[in-house]
Amino acid sequence: MKADTPDSPTAPLPRAQNVYKDAALKEMRDQLAVDHVGYVRHVLNRTVANLPERIDKENLESAGVLGLVEASRRFDPTQDVDFKTFATPRIRGAILDELRRNSPVPQKMLQMMAKVRQASETLPSPVTAEDIAVFTGMDLEDVEQALATMRFTQFSSWQDSISLHEIANTRSENRPSAKLEAAERRQILIEGIQQLPDRERTVLTLYHFEDLRLREIGEVVDMTESGVCRCLAKAEFNLAQIIKSRYTQMDQYE
């Protein structure tokens, strides 16, 4: 029997197969975006609280939808990662970018944020909000408010050192070293959370791991939304400092 050749009618058609696969992947990604449109509002409500009336929440939601669409285009279904885990930081980032464009920070707040940032970079880790208040002479409440504002700006560099939801949901590669690294990150995260004060630990856990909104967390811990926002920012900052200190100690022993 004559073997099939690339020009034979019965030979495989890799190009056609690739076109079909690409079309199926695009359809799957489009459907992901459609199925998760309602999730954008959930992320929005968890991300921002007590917005000024002049801020158009619909614009923020529209920006979040664009972040969702971008996430669906970049999502790789072959990786063992849940789509919501992948999409959440991208939706939130798009919302915050839009919020920054429409909500300039007052000069007084910029000055407080600069003081907090300088103190966090000057003092030895782990730095606490109380340490910053003493170092700068600011009221603790002002420090907490600055930390909360910095969650919605580009100034919060310590947020790069932790990504709670993603670390907790990390799917390690098959390499033994990758599994060990992922397990080590999770263990450091767990130990860091355990070192936080009770209320900070509760707020952070409810927000990042139980997926509650700020208002819902406030009902649990008997705080206002703005109070929860400040407490969450403080907890994230303190946790990042603990993790930073832990890695610094590990580097010294290597």
N, C-alpha and C positions, 0 to 999 in steps of 0.2 A: 504494500500500500504506500502511496506517495505521501511523504510527510508534509504537514502544513508548512507553508512559507509565510513570511510577513504579508505577502500580497494575496495569500489564499483566502477565499471567502470564509473558511472555517477557522482561520487563525485568530488568536486573541487580538483584541483591539485595545492595547494599553492606553492609547490616547483617549479613546471614547470612555474607557473605564475611569480614567482620571477625571474627565469632565463630569461624569456621573457622580463620582465621589465628592468632587468640589461642590457640585450643585446640592447634593444631600447635606454636606457640612454647612453650607450657607443657609439652607432651609432650617436645619437644626438650630443654628445660632440665632436666626431671625425669630424662631419660635421661643427660644430662651428669653429674648428681650420682651416679647409679647406676654409671656407667662409671668414675668417678674415686674411688670409696670407698677403694680400695686405695692411692691416691696420698696419702691423708691420713696413713697410717702412714709413708710415705716422708718427707713433710714433717716429721712429728713426730721421726723418727729423725735428721733433719738439723738440727733446731732445738735439741734439748736433749741434754745428755750428763751422765752421772754424777749422775742424780737421786737424792735421798735415798730410802730405802726407803719412808718414810711417804707419799711422793707417789704417788698412784694414776695410773699411766700410762694405764689404760683410760679414766679420766675426761678426761684430756687428749686422747685420741684421739676420744672422743665430742664434745668441744668442737670439735675440728678438723672433724668431720663436719658439725656445725652451720654452721661457717664455709664449708664446701664448698657446702652447700645454699643459704646466703645468696648465695654467689658465683654459683651457677647461676641464681638468680632475677634477679640484676642483670646477668648477661652479655648483651651485645648482639652477636649473631652477624653483624650487618652491618658491624661494625668489624673491621678487619684485625688482630686480636689473637688469639693462641693462647689457648685456655681455661686451660691450666695457668699461663701467664704472668699471666693475670687473677686466677686463683683462689689462687695460692700465697701472696701477702701477706695475703689474707683468712683462709685456713686457719691460717697462722702466727700472725696476730693473735689469732684465737680461742683457739688453744692457749696463747699467752702470757698472755692475760687470765685464763684458768683457772689457769695456773701461779701468777700473782701472787696470786690469791685464796686459794690453798692453800699458798703458800710465802712467809710473811712474811720480809723481809730482816732479819738480826740488826742490832742497834743499831751495833755496831762497823763493819759493812759500810756502813751508812747514812752514818756519819761519814766513812769513806774516800771514798764516792761524792760526798758534798758537797764535799770538798776537791778532788777531781778535776774536778768540774763548775765550781767557782769558778776553778780554775787555767785551765781551758780557755777560760773567758770573759774572764779577766784578761790572759793572755799574748797577744802579737800572733801572728796566724796566719802560717804554719802551725805549730801546736803539736804536739809529739810527746810520746809517753808519757815519754820521757827528760826532756823539759823539765818536765813535770808533777812527776816524781819529785824533780828538783832544787828546783823552786819550793816544793813542799809538805814536803820532807824525808822523803817516804815511800820505802820500798823499791820498786824498779821492779816486782818481782813483785806487790806489793800494788796498784800502779797498774793493772797488767794484769788482776789479779783483779777490781778494781773496774770496769774497762771491760767485762769479760766479764759481770759481774752486771748492769751497766747495759743490756746488750743485752736483758735480760728484764724490764725495768722501764720506767716512764714517764719516767725521768730522762734518757734518752739523746737529747737534743734534736738532736744533730748527725745522727742517722739520717734526719731529715727532709730533709737536704740531699743525700742520695744514695739512689738506689734502683737498685742495680746491674743487677739482672736486667731491670727494666722499661726502664731507659735503653738497655740493650744490645739489647732487642727492640722498641724504639719503632718503630711504623709511622707515618711522618709523613703529614700530610694533603697534599692536592694543592696547597695554596697554596705558592708558591715560598718565601715567608718561613718557613713552617712546616718545610719541608724543610731550609732552611739552619739553623734553630734546632736541629732534631734532629741534624743532622750536626755542629753545633758542640758540642752536649752530649756526643755520642759521642766526639768528638776530645779534649775536655777530660778525659773519663773515661779514655780510653786513655793519654793523657799522664800523668795522675795515677797510674794503676796502674804505669806504667813507672818512676815515681820511688820506689816502695816498695822496701824491702829485699827481697832475693831470696826469703827464706822467707815473708815476709808476702804478697808478690805471688803466690807459688805457692799458698799456702793459700786466699787470697781467690779466685783464678781457679778452683781446683778446686771450691770451694764454690758460687760464684755462677754460673759459666759451664759447668762440667762436671757440676754437679748431684750431686757426691759427698757422702756422709755424713761426719760428723766422724770416725767410726772408720775409714772407707776412706781419708780424707785422712791420718790418722795413720799408716796403713800405708805410704803413699807417702813421707811426709816424716820417718818414724821419730820420731813424737811420740805421747804419750798423748792420749786424747780431750779431757781437760781442758786439756792443753797446746795442742791445736789450737783449742779454744774461746777461750782467752786470746789466742792469736796472731791469730785471725780478728777478734776484737773490736778488737785493737790496729790491725790493718790497716784495718778499716773506719773507725776513728777518724782514723787518719793520712790516709787517702784523703779523707775528708770535709774535713779541715783544708786539704789541698792544693787541693781544688776550691773551698772557701770563699775561700782566698787568691787563686786565679786570678780568680774573679768580682769580688773586691774591686779587683784591679788593673785589670780591664776597665772597671769603673764609674768609676775615677779618670781613665781616658783618654778617656771619652765626653764 
